[in-house]
Amino acid sequence: MEALGKKRGNKMIKFLTSLGLILLCSAATEAASQVRRVVVYDGKATELATASPFAESKDLWVTLAELTRATGFAVKPQGVCRAELCFPIPKHRKSDFLAQRGKVTWFNLSEFGRLLKQPMTHDGQLGAWYFGPRPDTQNAYLESLQAPDFALPDLQGKMHSLADFRGKKVLLITWASW
């Protein structure tokens, strides 16, 4: 009788272990199917909460609310605007920028970046999108002949910024492996 109880106990342990593994695999599959999307715009990272209905697209489509939250821009009748800055959407290309899916209006942030000639990159595995400075921001440094401020540690780990040396002669040496 005792041997029969042990057999049932072993079967129950195997069953519960198998059930646990199935539930764990199911949860992992569910989590993997939900792609996390992060946008870095003007140096600010924003996680997008709404799953895109444009899964087949290589572009980044965001809701109008997410557009404003991630970039500060809003779609208005005169174009895509932020404070006094406004970029008109070409009328013949409106469908490249805006799309309606159900009750939600979607905005193609990648197409907007191309319109502004803004550098951008995308890591599909991490679901991350980075938008660099617009050309008007990049070229402002050329007009002033001032390098943009940055901070780096010295060999002892103490941080130094370029602004600490304003008014002094500084030699900047840069190198890239590519």
Backbone as JSON Lines, residues from 0, in Angstrom:
{"i":0,"aa":"M","n":[0.81,-1.19,0.0],"ca":[0.0,0.0,0.0],"c":[0.86,1.26,0.0]}
{"i":1,"aa":"E","n":[1.94,1.2,0.78],"ca":[2.85,2.35,0.86],"c":[3.53,2.6,-0.48]}
{"i":2,"aa":"A","n":[3.89,1.54,-1.21],"ca":[4.53,1.65,-2.53],"c":[3.57,2.3,-3.52]}
{"i":3,"aa":"L","n":[2.29,1.98,-3.43],"ca":[1.28,2.57,-4.32],"c":[1.16,4.07,-4.06]}
{"i":4,"aa":"G","n":[1.22,4.47,-2.81],"ca":[1.17,5.89,-2.45],"c":[2.38,6.65,-2.99]}
{"i":5,"aa":"K","n":[3.56,6.03,-2.95],"ca":[4.77,6.67,-3.48],"c":[4.67,6.84,-4.99]}
{"i":6,"aa":"K","n":[4.12,5.82,-5.69],"ca":[3.97,5.9,-7.14],"c":[3.04,7.05,-7.52]}
{"i":7,"aa":"R","n":[1.92,7.16,-6.8],"ca":[0.97,8.25,-7.06],"c":[1.62,9.6,-6.77]}
{"i":8,"aa":"G","n":[2.38,9.66,-5.7],"ca":[3.07,10.91,-5.35],"c":[4.08,11.31,-6.42]}
{"i":9,"aa":"N","n":[4.83,10.33,-6.95],"ca":[5.8,10.61,-8.01],"c":[5.1,11.07,-9.28]}
{"i":10,"aa":"K","n":[3.96,10.42,-9.6],"ca":[3.21,10.82,-10.78],"c":[2.66,12.24,-10.62]}
{"i":11,"aa":"M","n":[2.2,12.57,-9.43],"ca":[1.67,13.89,-9.15],"c":[2.78,14.94,-9.29]}
{"i":12,"aa":"I","n":[3.97,14.64,-8.77],"ca":[5.11,15.57,-8.88],"c":[5.48,15.78,-10.34]}
{"i":13,"aa":"K","n":[5.53,14.7,-11.13],"ca":[5.84,14.81,-12.56],"c":[4.78,15.63,-13.27]}
{"i":14,"aa":"F","n":[3.5,15.38,-12.94],"ca":[2.41,16.12,-13.56],"c":[2.51,17.61,-13.25]}
{"i":15,"aa":"L","n":[2.71,17.95,-11.97],"ca":[2.8,19.35,-11.58],"c":[4.03,20.03,-12.19]}
{"i":16,"aa":"T","n":[5.14,19.32,-12.27],"ca":[6.35,19.86,-12.9],"c":[6.09,20.13,-14.37]}
{"i":17,"aa":"S","n":[5.46,19.19,-15.06],"ca":[5.14,19.36,-16.49],"c":[4.19,20.54,-16.68]}
{"i":18,"aa":"L","n":[3.17,20.64,-15.85],"ca":[2.22,21.74,-15.93],"c":[2.92,23.07,-15.71]}
{"i":19,"aa":"G","n":[3.81,23.12,-14.73],"ca":[4.56,24.35,-14.47],"c":[5.42,24.76,-15.65]}
{"i":20,"aa":"L","n":[6.09,23.78,-16.29],"ca":[6.91,24.07,-17.47],"c":[6.06,24.58,-18.63]}
{"i":21,"aa":"I","n":[4.9,23.97,-18.82],"ca":[4.01,24.41,-19.9],"c":[3.56,25.85,-19.67]}
{"i":22,"aa":"L","n":[3.15,26.16,-18.44],"ca":[2.72,27.52,-18.12],"c":[3.87,28.52,-18.28]}
{"i":23,"aa":"L","n":[5.07,28.13,-17.87],"ca":[6.23,28.99,-17.99],"c":[6.55,29.26,-19.46]}
{"i":24,"aa":"C","n":[6.54,28.23,-20.29],"ca":[6.8,28.39,-21.73],"c":[5.72,29.25,-22.37]}
{"i":25,"aa":"S","n":[4.48,29.07,-21.96],"ca":[3.38,29.85,-22.5],"c":[3.56,31.33,-22.16]}
{"i":26,"aa":"A","n":[3.95,31.63,-20.94],"ca":[4.17,33.02,-20.52],"c":[5.35,33.63,-21.27]}
{"i":27,"aa":"A","n":[6.4,32.84,-21.48],"ca":[7.57,33.35,-22.2],"c":[7.22,33.64,-23.66]}
{"i":28,"aa":"T","n":[6.41,32.78,-24.27],"ca":[5.99,33.0,-25.65],"c":[5.13,34.24,-25.75]}
{"i":29,"aa":"E","n":[4.22,34.42,-24.81],"ca":[3.36,35.6,-24.78],"c":[4.19,36.87,-24.65]}
{"i":30,"aa":"A","n":[5.18,36.87,-23.76],"ca":[6.03,38.05,-23.56],"c":[6.87,38.34,-24.79]}
{"i":31,"aa":"A","n":[7.35,37.3,-25.46],"ca":[8.19,37.49,-26.65],"c":[7.39,38.05,-27.81]}
{"i":32,"aa":"S","n":[6.08,37.74,-27.87],"ca":[5.28,38.22,-28.99],"c":[4.93,39.7,-28.85]}
{"i":33,"aa":"Q","n":[5.04,40.26,-27.67],"ca":[4.77,41.67,-27.46],"c":[6.08,42.44,-27.54]}
{"i":34,"aa":"V","n":[6.29,43.12,-28.67],"ca":[7.53,43.83,-28.91],"c":[7.5,45.17,-28.18]}
{"i":35,"aa":"R","n":[8.51,45.39,-27.4],"ca":[8.66,46.66,-26.68],"c":[9.28,47.66,-27.64]}
{"i":36,"aa":"R","n":[8.74,48.89,-27.69],"ca":[9.28,49.92,-28.57],"c":[9.7,51.12,-27.75]}
{"i":37,"aa":"V","n":[10.93,51.59,-28.01],"ca":[11.47,52.76,-27.31],"c":[11.96,53.75,-28.35]}
{"i":38,"aa":"V","n":[11.65,55.02,-28.16],"ca":[12.09,56.1,-29.05],"c":[13.0,57.02,-28.26]}
{"i":39,"aa":"V","n":[14.16,57.33,-28.85],"ca":[15.04,58.34,-28.27],"c":[14.99,59.53,-29.22]}
{"i":40,"aa":"Y","n":[14.45,60.64,-28.74],"ca":[14.27,61.85,-29.55],"c":[14.72,63.03,-28.72]}
{"i":41,"aa":"D","n":[15.59,63.84,-29.28],"ca":[16.17,64.99,-28.55],"c":[16.82,64.54,-27.25]}
{"i":42,"aa":"G","n":[17.42,63.36,-27.27],"ca":[18.13,62.84,-26.1],"c":[17.24,62.27,-25.01]}
{"i":43,"aa":"K","n":[15.92,62.23,-25.23],"ca":[14.98,61.72,-24.22],"c":[14.4,60.39,-24.69]}
{"i":44,"aa":"A","n":[14.51,59.37,-23.84],"ca":[13.97,58.04,-24.17],"c":[12.52,57.95,-23.7]}
{"i":45,"aa":"T","n":[11.67,57.44,-24.59],"ca":[10.25,57.27,-24.27],"c":[9.82,55.87,-24.7]}
{"i":46,"aa":"E","n":[9.24,55.11,-23.78],"ca":[8.71,53.8,-24.14],"c":[7.29,53.98,-24.66]}
{"i":47,"aa":"L","n":[7.02,53.38,-25.81],"ca":[5.71,53.48,-26.42],"c":[4.82,52.37,-25.86]}
{"i":48,"aa":"A","n":[3.62,52.74,-25.47],"ca":[2.72,51.79,-24.81],"c":[1.8,51.07,-25.8]}
{"i":49,"aa":"T","n":[1.54,51.68,-26.95],"ca":[0.58,51.13,-27.9],"c":[1.28,50.26,-28.94]}
{"i":50,"aa":"A","n":[0.81,49.04,-29.1],"ca":[1.38,48.15,-30.13],"c":[0.98,48.66,-31.51]}
{"i":51,"aa":"S","n":[1.91,48.68,-32.42],"ca":[1.68,49.2,-33.77],"c":[0.91,48.2,-34.62]}
{"i":52,"aa":"P","n":[-0.11,48.67,-35.35],"ca":[-0.8,47.78,-36.28],"c":[-0.03,47.63,-37.6]}
{"i":53,"aa":"F","n":[1.12,48.31,-37.71],"ca":[1.93,48.28,-38.92],"c":[3.14,47.37,-38.73]}
{"i":54,"aa":"A","n":[2.92,46.16,-38.25],"ca":[4.01,45.23,-37.93],"c":[4.87,44.93,-39.16]}
{"i":55,"aa":"E","n":[4.28,44.94,-40.35],"ca":[5.02,44.62,-41.56],"c":[5.86,45.8,-42.05]}
{"i":56,"aa":"S","n":[5.62,46.99,-41.54],"ca":[6.34,48.2,-41.98],"c":[7.72,48.31,-41.33]}
{"i":57,"aa":"K","n":[8.66,48.84,-42.07],"ca":[10.0,49.09,-41.53],"c":[10.05,50.45,-40.85]}
{"i":58,"aa":"D","n":[8.98,51.23,-40.96],"ca":[8.91,52.56,-40.37],"c":[8.32,52.5,-38.96]}
{"i":59,"aa":"L","n":[8.54,53.57,-38.21],"ca":[8.0,53.69,-36.86],"c":[6.71,54.5,-36.91]}
{"i":60,"aa":"W","n":[5.61,53.82,-36.65],"ca":[4.3,54.47,-36.59],"c":[3.92,54.62,-35.12]}
{"i":61,"aa":"V","n":[3.49,55.84,-34.73],"ca":[3.11,56.12,-33.35],"c":[1.74,56.8,-33.35]}
{"i":62,"aa":"T","n":[1.04,56.67,-32.23],"ca":[-0.23,57.39,-32.1],"c":[0.09,58.88,-31.95]}
{"i":63,"aa":"L","n":[-0.91,59.72,-32.18],"ca":[-0.69,61.16,-32.05],"c":[-0.31,61.54,-30.61]}
{"i":64,"aa":"A","n":[-0.91,60.85,-29.64],"ca":[-0.56,61.12,-28.23],"c":[0.89,60.73,-27.96]}
{"i":65,"aa":"E","n":[1.33,59.58,-28.51],"ca":[2.72,59.16,-28.32],"c":[3.69,60.08,-29.05]}
{"i":66,"aa":"L","n":[3.29,60.6,-30.19],"ca":[4.11,61.56,-30.93],"c":[4.42,62.77,-30.04]}
{"i":67,"aa":"T","n":[3.4,63.31,-29.42],"ca":[3.58,64.47,-28.55],"c":[4.39,64.12,-27.31]}
{"i":68,"aa":"R","n":[4.11,62.97,-26.72],"ca":[4.84,62.56,-25.5],"c":[6.31,62.3,-25.79]}
{"i":69,"aa":"A","n":[6.62,61.7,-26.93],"ca":[8.01,61.34,-27.24],"c":[8.82,62.48,-27.83]}
{"i":70,"aa":"T","n":[8.16,63.37,-28.6],"ca":[8.92,64.4,-29.33],"c":[8.55,65.83,-28.98]}
{"i":71,"aa":"G","n":[7.38,66.02,-28.4],"ca":[6.89,67.38,-28.15],"c":[6.16,67.96,-29.35]}
{"i":72,"aa":"F","n":[6.16,67.25,-30.49],"ca":[5.46,67.72,-31.68],"c":[4.0,67.3,-31.62]}
{"i":73,"aa":"A","n":[3.15,68.1,-32.27],"ca":[1.73,67.78,-32.39],"c":[1.3,68.06,-33.83]}
{"i":74,"aa":"V","n":[0.37,67.25,-34.32],"ca":[-0.15,67.46,-35.67],"c":[-1.25,68.51,-35.59]}
{"i":75,"aa":"K","n":[-1.06,69.58,-36.37],"ca":[-2.03,70.68,-36.44],"c":[-2.4,70.9,-37.9]}
{"i":76,"aa":"P","n":[-3.41,71.72,-38.19],"ca":[-3.78,71.96,-39.6],"c":[-2.62,72.52,-40.43]}
{"i":77,"aa":"Q","n":[-1.74,73.31,-39.81],"ca":[-0.63,73.91,-40.56],"c":[0.57,72.96,-40.71]}
{"i":78,"aa":"G","n":[0.57,71.82,-40.0],"ca":[1.66,70.86,-40.11],"c":[1.97,70.19,-38.79]}
{"i":79,"aa":"V","n":[3.2,69.72,-38.66],"ca":[3.67,69.08,-37.42],"c":[4.45,70.16,-36.66]}
{"i":80,"aa":"C","n":[3.94,70.53,-35.48],"ca":[4.44,71.72,-34.8],"c":[4.88,71.44,-33.36]}
{"i":81,"aa":"R","n":[5.85,72.25,-32.92],"ca":[6.31,72.26,-31.53],"c":[6.7,73.69,-31.23]}
{"i":82,"aa":"A","n":[6.01,74.32,-30.3],"ca":[6.22,75.74,-29.96],"c":[6.1,76.56,-31.26]}
{"i":83,"aa":"E","n":[7.11,77.39,-31.57],"ca":[7.04,78.23,-32.77],"c":[7.52,77.51,-34.03]}
{"i":84,"aa":"L","n":[8.03,76.3,-33.87],"ca":[8.57,75.52,-34.97],"c":[7.46,74.69,-35.6]}
{"i":85,"aa":"C","n":[7.3,74.81,-36.93],"ca":[6.22,74.08,-37.6],"c":[6.71,73.59,-38.96]}
{"i":86,"aa":"F","n":[6.49,72.31,-39.25],"ca":[6.89,71.73,-40.53],"c":[5.63,71.28,-41.26]}
{"i":87,"aa":"P","n":[5.34,71.89,-42.43],"ca":[4.14,71.47,-43.17],"c":[4.3,70.06,-43.75]}
{"i":88,"aa":"I","n":[3.21,69.31,-43.77],"ca":[3.2,68.0,-44.4],"c":[2.8,68.22,-45.86]}
{"i":89,"aa":"P","n":[3.61,67.75,-46.81],"ca":[3.23,67.91,-48.23],"c":[1.87,67.27,-48.5]}
{"i":90,"aa":"K","n":[0.95,68.02,-49.09],"ca":[-0.43,67.54,-49.29],"c":[-0.48,66.26,-50.1]}
{"i":91,"aa":"H","n":[0.34,66.14,-51.13],"ca":[0.31,64.95,-51.98],"c":[0.94,63.73,-51.29]}
{"i":92,"aa":"R","n":[1.55,63.93,-50.12],"ca":[2.17,62.82,-49.39],"c":[1.53,62.6,-48.02]}
{"i":93,"aa":"K","n":[0.36,63.16,-47.79],"ca":[-0.28,63.07,-46.47],"c":[-0.44,61.63,-46.01]}
{"i":94,"aa":"S","n":[-0.75,60.71,-46.93],"ca":[-0.94,59.31,-46.56],"c":[0.37,58.63,-46.15]}
{"i":95,"aa":"D","n":[1.52,59.22,-46.52],"ca":[2.81,58.69,-46.07],"c":[3.04,59.0,-44.59]}
{"i":96,"aa":"F","n":[2.38,60.03,-44.08],"ca":[2.58,60.48,-42.71],"c":[1.46,60.09,-41.75]}
{"i":97,"aa":"L","n":[0.24,60.06,-42.23],"ca":[-0.93,59.83,-41.37],"c":[-1.75,58.65,-41.88]}
{"i":98,"aa":"A","n":[-2.21,57.83,-40.95],"ca":[-3.08,56.7,-41.3],"c":[-4.08,56.48,-40.17]}
{"i":99,"aa":"Q","n":[-5.28,56.1,-40.54],"ca":[-6.35,55.84,-39.58],"c":[-6.54,54.34,-39.46]}
{"i":100,"aa":"R","n":[-6.51,53.81,-38.25],"ca":[-6.8,52.4,-37.98],"c":[-7.84,52.38,-36.86]}
{"i":101,"aa":"G","n":[-9.07,52.08,-37.24],"ca":[-10.16,52.13,-36.26],"c":[-10.37,53.58,-35.85]}
{"i":102,"aa":"K","n":[-10.38,53.8,-34.55],"ca":[-10.58,55.16,-34.02],"c":[-9.26,55.89,-33.78]}
{"i":103,"aa":"V","n":[-8.12,55.23,-34.05],"ca":[-6.81,55.78,-33.74],"c":[-6.12,56.32,-34.99]}
{"i":104,"aa":"T","n":[-5.58,57.53,-34.88],"ca":[-4.79,58.11,-35.96],"c":[-3.33,57.86,-35.66]}
{"i":105,"aa":"W","n":[-2.61,57.33,-36.65],"ca":[-1.2,56.97,-36.51],"c":[-0.34,57.92,-37.33]}
{"i":106,"aa":"F","n":[0.86,58.2,-36.81],"ca":[1.8,59.12,-37.47],"c":[3.1,58.38,-37.75]}
{"i":107,"aa":"N","n":[3.63,58.53,-38.96],"ca":[4.87,57.87,-39.37],"c":[6.06,58.76,-38.98]}
{"i":108,"aa":"L","n":[6.64,58.48,-37.83],"ca":[7.76,59.28,-37.32],"c":[9.01,59.09,-38.18]}
{"i":109,"aa":"S","n":[9.19,57.92,-38.76],"ca":[10.34,57.69,-39.65],"c":[10.25,58.57,-40.89]}
{"i":110,"aa":"E","n":[9.08,58.67,-41.48],"ca":[8.9,59.5,-42.68],"c":[9.12,60.97,-42.33]}
{"i":111,"aa":"F","n":[8.68,61.37,-41.15],"ca":[8.9,62.74,-40.69],"c":[10.41,63.02,-40.55]}
{"i":112,"aa":"G","n":[11.15,62.06,-40.01],"ca":[12.6,62.2,-39.9],"c":[13.25,62.34,-41.26]}
{"i":113,"aa":"R","n":[12.78,61.55,-42.24],"ca":[13.32,61.66,-43.61],"c":[12.99,63.02,-44.21]}
{"i":114,"aa":"L","n":[11.78,63.53,-43.96],"ca":[11.39,64.85,-44.47],"c":[12.33,65.93,-43.94]}
{"i":115,"aa":"L","n":[12.69,65.81,-42.66],"ca":[13.56,66.81,-42.03],"c":[15.04,66.54,-42.27]}
{"i":116,"aa":"K","n":[15.34,65.44,-42.99],"ca":[16.74,65.0,-43.21],"c":[17.45,64.78,-41.88]}
{"i":117,"aa":"Q","n":[16.69,64.17,-40.98],"ca":[17.16,63.9,-39.62],"c":[17.77,62.5,-39.58]}
{"i":118,"aa":"P","n":[19.01,62.37,-39.08],"ca":[19.59,61.02,-39.01],"c":[18.82,60.16,-38.01]}
{"i":119,"aa":"M","n":[18.65,58.89,-38.38],"ca":[17.94,57.97,-37.48],"c":[18.48,56.57,-37.67]}
{"i":120,"aa":"T","n":[18.31,55.78,-36.63],"ca":[18.7,54.38,-36.71],"c":[17.71,53.55,-35.9]}
{"i":121,"aa":"H","n":[17.67,52.26,-36.21],"ca":[16.69,51.38,-35.58],"c":[17.35,50.05,-35.25]}
{"i":122,"aa":"D","n":[17.13,49.56,-34.05],"ca":[17.58,48.22,-33.66],"c":[16.32,47.37,-33.49]}
{"i":123,"aa":"G","n":[16.06,46.52,-34.48],"ca":[14.86,45.71,-34.48],"c":[14.78,44.73,-33.33]}
{"i":124,"aa":"Q","n":[15.93,44.17,-32.93],"ca":[15.95,43.19,-31.85],"c":[15.55,43.83,-30.52]}
{"i":125,"aa":"L","n":[16.04,45.04,-30.27],"ca":[15.72,45.72,-29.02],"c":[14.47,46.6,-29.13]}
{"i":126,"aa":"G","n":[13.97,46.81,-30.34],"ca":[12.8,47.67,-30.53],"c":[13.11,49.11,-30.21]}
{"i":127,"aa":"A","n":[14.34,49.55,-30.48],"ca":[14.76,50.91,-30.15],"c":[14.95,51.74,-31.41]}
{"i":128,"aa":"W","n":[14.49,52.97,-31.37],"ca":[14.63,53.93,-32.47],"c":[15.35,55.15,-31.92]}
{"i":129,"aa":"Y","n":[16.38,55.61,-32.64],"ca":[17.11,56.81,-32.23],"c":[17.02,57.84,-33.35]}
{"i":130,"aa":"F","n":[16.63,59.04,-33.0],"ca":[16.57,60.15,-33.95],"c":[17.61,61.18,-33.52]}
{"i":131,"aa":"G","n":[18.56,61.45,-34.41],"ca":[19.62,62.41,-34.12],"c":[19.13,63.83,-34.29]}
{"i":132,"aa":"P","n":[20.03,64.79,-34.04],"ca":[19.63,66.2,-34.18],"c":[19.3,66.56,-35.63]}
{"i":133,"aa":"R","n":[18.32,67.45,-35.78],"ca":[17.96,67.93,-37.12],"c":[19.12,68.73,-37.7]}
{"i":134,"aa":"P","n":[19.22,68.83,-39.01],"ca":[20.34,69.57,-39.62],"c":[20.46,71.02,-39.14]}
{"i":135,"aa":"D","n":[19.32,71.68,-38.85],"ca":[19.42,73.06,-38.36],"c":[20.13,73.12,-37.01]}
{"i":136,"aa":"T","n":[19.94,72.11,-36.18],"ca":[20.63,72.04,-34.89],"c":[22.09,71.67,-35.09]}
{"i":137,"aa":"Q","n":[22.36,70.72,-35.96],"ca":[23.74,70.3,-36.23],"c":[24.56,71.46,-36.79]}
{"i":138,"aa":"N","n":[23.98,72.19,-37.73],"ca":[24.71,73.26,-38.41],"c":[24.9,74.5,-37.55]}
{"i":139,"aa":"A","n":[24.13,74.63,-36.48],"ca":[24.29,75.8,-35.6],"c":[25.7,75.84,-35.01]}
{"i":140,"aa":"Y","n":[26.32,74.69,-34.77],"ca":[27.68,74.65,-34.24],"c":[28.68,75.16,-35.27]}
{"i":141,"aa":"L","n":[28.41,74.91,-36.55],"ca":[29.31,75.38,-37.59],"c":[29.27,76.9,-37.69]}
{"i":142,"aa":"E","n":[28.1,77.49,-37.53],"ca":[27.97,78.94,-37.61],"c":[28.71,79.63,-36.47]}
{"i":143,"aa":"S","n":[28.65,79.06,-35.27],"ca":[29.27,79.68,-34.1],"c":[30.73,79.27,-33.94]}
{"i":144,"aa":"L","n":[31.15,78.19,-34.63],"ca":[32.49,77.61,-34.49],"c":[32.76,77.13,-33.06]}
{"i":145,"aa":"Q","n":[31.7,76.82,-32.33],"ca":[31.84,76.27,-30.98],"c":[31.44,74.8,-31.01]}
{"i":146,"aa":"A","n":[32.29,73.97,-30.47],"ca":[31.98,72.53,-30.38],"c":[30.86,72.34,-29.36]}
{"i":147,"aa":"P","n":[29.99,71.35,-29.6],"ca":[28.93,71.08,-28.61],"c":[29.54,70.6,-27.3]}
{"i":148,"aa":"D","n":[28.9,70.95,-26.2],"ca":[29.42,70.55,-24.89],"c":[29.25,69.05,-24.68]}
{"i":149,"aa":"F","n":[30.21,68.44,-24.04],"ca":[30.16,67.03,-23.67],"c":[31.01,66.85,-22.42]}
{"i":150,"aa":"A","n":[30.83,65.74,-21.74],"ca":[31.59,65.44,-20.53],"c":[32.19,64.05,-20.64]}
{"i":151,"aa":"L","n":[33.46,63.93,-20.22],"ca":[34.16,62.65,-20.23],"c":[35.0,62.53,-18.97]}
{"i":152,"aa":"P","n":[35.23,61.31,-18.48],"ca":[36.07,61.14,-17.29],"c":[37.55,61.14,-17.66]}
{"i":153,"aa":"D","n":[38.4,61.62,-16.73],"ca":[39.85,61.49,-16.93],"c":[40.28,60.11,-16.43]}
{"i":154,"aa":"L","n":[41.58,59.86,-16.4],"ca":[42.07,58.54,-16.01],"c":[41.74,58.18,-14.56]}
{"i":155,"aa":"Q","n":[41.51,59.18,-13.72],"ca":[41.15,58.93,-12.32],"c":[39.63,58.84,-12.12]}
{"i":156,"aa":"G","n":[38.87,59.04,-13.2],"ca":[37.42,58.94,-13.11],"c":[36.71,60.26,-12.86]}
{"i":157,"aa":"K","n":[37.44,61.37,-12.7],"ca":[36.83,62.67,-12.46],"c":[36.26,63.2,-13.79]}
{"i":158,"aa":"M","n":[35.02,63.66,-13.74],"ca":[34.36,64.14,-14.96],"c":[34.82,65.55,-15.31]}
{"i":159,"aa":"H","n":[35.04,65.79,-16.59],"ca":[35.39,67.1,-17.13],"c":[34.49,67.37,-18.32]}
{"i":160,"aa":"S","n":[33.97,68.58,-18.41],"ca":[33.15,68.93,-19.57],"c":[33.89,69.97,-20.4]}
{"i":161,"aa":"L","n":[33.56,70.04,-21.66],"ca":[34.2,71.0,-22.55],"c":[33.9,72.42,-22.08]}
{"i":162,"aa":"A","n":[32.72,72.65,-21.52],"ca":[32.35,73.98,-21.04],"c":[33.3,74.48,-19.94]}
{"i":163,"aa":"D","n":[33.94,73.55,-19.2],"ca":[34.9,73.95,-18.16],"c":[36.09,74.69,-18.75]}
{"i":164,"aa":"F","n":[36.34,74.48,-20.04],"ca":[37.52,75.06,-20.68],"c":[37.18,76.22,-21.62]}
{"i":165,"aa":"R","n":[35.95,76.72,-21.59],"ca":[35.58,77.84,-22.46],"c":[36.49,79.02,-22.17]}
{"i":166,"aa":"G","n":[36.91,79.69,-23.26],"ca":[37.82,80.83,-23.13],"c":[39.29,80.44,-23.14]}
{"i":167,"aa":"K","n":[39.55,79.14,-23.1],"ca":[40.93,78.64,-23.13],"c":[41.14,77.89,-24.44]}
{"i":168,"aa":"K","n":[42.39,77.79,-24.86],"ca":[42.67,77.02,-26.07],"c":[42.6,75.54,-25.75]}
{"i":169,"aa":"V","n":[41.88,74.8,-26.6],"ca":[41.67,73.37,-26.39],"c":[41.93,72.65,-27.71]}
{"i":170,"aa":"L","n":[42.66,71.56,-27.64],"ca":[42.88,70.72,-28.8],"c":[42.01,69.47,-28.64]}
{"i":171,"aa":"L","n":[41.07,69.28,-29.58],"ca":[40.21,68.11,-29.56],"c":[40.72,67.11,-30.59]}
{"i":172,"aa":"I","n":[40.99,65.92,-30.15],"ca":[41.43,64.86,-31.06],"c":[40.36,63.76,-31.01]}
{"i":173,"aa":"T","n":[39.84,63.41,-32.16],"ca":[38.82,62.38,-32.23],"c":[39.29,61.23,-33.1]}
{"i":174,"aa":"W","n":[38.71,60.08,-32.89],"ca":[39.06,58.89,-33.66],"c":[37.84,58.0,-33.73]}
{"i":175,"aa":"A","n":[37.67,57.35,-34.84],"ca":[36.59,56.39,-35.01],"c":[37.14,55.15,-35.7]}
{"i":176,"aa":"S","n":[36.65,54.0,-35.33],"ca":[37.15,52.75,-35.91],"c":[36.6,52.51,-37.3]}
{"i":177,"aa":"W","n":[35.59,53.18,-37.7],"ca":[35.0,52.95,-39.03],"c":[35.52,53.97,-39.97]}
